[in-house]
Amino acid sequence: MDKGFQEYLDQFVEFTSQYNKEIYYGNQGRDDIQAPVEPEIGRFLAFLVRMTGARKVLELGTGVGNSTIWLAEAVKETDGNVTTVDNHPRTWKEATANIEKSGLGEYVTMLHSDADEAVRKLREQNLQFDIIFQDCAKYIYTVIYEDVAALVRKGGIIVADDTMFPVCANVRENLGRHMDRYNRQMFADRRFFSTMLPIGHGMTLSWKR
């Protein structure tokens, strides 16, 4: 993103929670975790929940809980819940502590599981979600594609993060290939109407017809 563009954006995209701010800046530069979502991504997710009145949100990839808190703040206003899934033992503990510290734990259901196993079990329960946010391992996006497609309700939205990895500098080529395959699969799927936003490392939005 152009430096001037980013600097102008930063004037308006503020953190809505001190906890998000601490998590975001406190984890910059770590190479042992996936970086927390940028504030413009977090704010967009919160905007999307509020705009649609979403009450049932599924997050695949908790990380250290940054995006979870953005989502939980929003579903607090819609009287909803965020179900978040992650399998990393160390960041799971960090996420649990961060979410508890934020005071939003009552709006979050945490599942310590691999994403493919979690979505399979949720599908077996015939659950449906208003919004599904994918930010887990990139290779898994296409592996769990049909389960995720089944879990989002008609009129619901799948939000996939990092979908412009194929053209992002300093991103490993294999990650770009995974995201390119996902984008091509999703945009060809006539069950959905999709678009892509150039915020963060790219975001693909897919509305289920």
N, C-alpha and C positions, 0 to 999 in steps of 0.2 A: 504494500500500500504506500502511496506517495506520502512523504514525511509531512508536508503541509496539510494534506488531507487528514492524516492521523492527528496532528496537533490541533486542528480545528475541531475534529470530532471529540477529542478529549475534554474540550471545554464544556461539553454538554452531557456526555455520558458519565454520570456520577454514580458512585456506589450508593446503594440504598441501605446498606448495612455495614457497620464497622467491622463485623466478623468477616464479610467477604473481602473487605479491603485488607485486613490483616492476613487472611489466607493467601490472597493473590500476591501481595508484595513479599510476604514472608516465605513464599516457596519459589520465587524467581531464581533461576540459575541451578536448580536441582536437576541432576541427570538421572536420578533413580525413580522418578515418577513422571507421569504424563503431566504437562504443564496445566495449571488451572485455566478454565476458560477466561478469555478476555472480558473486561467489563461490558463491552458493547454486545458480546454474545449473551452474557448473563442477563443484561437488561432487556435484550430482545426476547429471550425466553420468558422472562417475567411479564413482559408486555403481551406476548402471545397468549399466555394463560389468562391474564386479565381480560384481554380483548374477546376471547372465545368463551369465557366463563368456565374453562376446563376445571373439572373436579377430580378426574382420575388421570394421573400422569405417571408414566413409566420412564425411568432413566436407566440406561444401560451404560455403566461406567461411572461409578461414584467418585473415583479418585480420592482426593482429600476432603470432599464434601462441598467444594466451592459452588458448583452449579446446582447442587442439591439445595443449598440454602437459598439461592436465587429463586428456585422453583417453589420451595416451601413457603417463602414469604408471600408468593403470589397465591398459592392455593389456600393459604390462611384466609385470604379475602373471599375466596369462592367456596369456603367450607369444604375443601377437598383434601386430597392426600397424594403424596409422592411415594411411589414404590421404586426404590433404587437398588441396583444390582452391581456387585463387584466381587472379585475373587482374590484380590491381593491382600495377604494377611497383614502387612505392615500399614499400608495406607488405610485399610479397613479400620484399624484402631485409631488412626489419626482422624478419619472421617467421623467416626462415632463420637470422639471427643469434641470435634468442631461443631457438629450438629447439636450435641447436648449443650455446649457453651452458648450457642445461638438462641437457645430457648424455643426452638422450633421442632423438637423431637416428636411431639404429639402429631405432627402433620407428615411424618416420614415413617415409612416401613422399609427397613433395611434387610436385604437378602444377600447373605454371603454365599455366592454361587458363581459358577461359570455362566456366562451369558447364554450360551446355547442350551444348557440344562434348564436355566431359569425360564426362558421363553417357552420351552417345550412344556414345562409343568404348568405355567400360567395358561397356555393354550388348552391344555387338558382340562383345566378348570372352567373353560369357556368364558374367561374374563375378557373385557373390552376396555380400552383406554381412549381418552379424548386426545391426548398428545403422547407421543413416544419420542424421547430424545436419545439418540444414539451417539455415544462418545466412548465406546469401548475399543478393544483391539480392532484395527482396521481390516484385517483379513476376515474377521467374523461377520462383517456387514452382509456379505453375499451368502455366507453359510446359514445365517438365521433369517434370511430374507423372507421366506414364506411364512414363518412363524410370526414375525413382526407384522407382516401384511395382514395376517389374520387377527392379530391382537388389537389393531387400531380399528375403532368403530367407523361405520360409514359417516362421512362428514368430519372425521377426525384427521389429525395431521401427524406425519412422521417428520421429525427434524433430524437430519444427519449432519454431524459436524465434520470439519476437515476435508470437505469434498473437493476443494481446489488444490489438494496436495499434488496432483499430477503436474501443476505448473508453478508450484512454490519452490523457491530456491532453498537449498540446504535441507531438503526433505529426502529421505532415502527413496531410491527409485522403486523398490518393491512396495512401499506404502502408497506411492502414486499410482501404481498399477492396480492395487486393491481398490482404491477409491474410484479410479476410472471405470473399472468393471461394475462397481455399484451404481455409479451415475448412469452408465449406459443401460443397465438393467432397469433402473427405476424410470428413466425417461421413456423407455420403450413399453412400459407396463400401462396398458390402457385402463386399468382399475384406478389409476391415480392421475392427478394433474399436478405436475411438478414444475418448480422453478429453482433458480440458484441465486444466492446472494453473496457478493464478494466482501463479507465481513469476517474478521478473524482469518482463519485459513480456509474460508469458504463454507457455505451452509446450503444444503439441498432441502427444500421444503416440498412435501408431497401430501396433497389433499386427497383423501379417499372418496371417490365418486359415490 
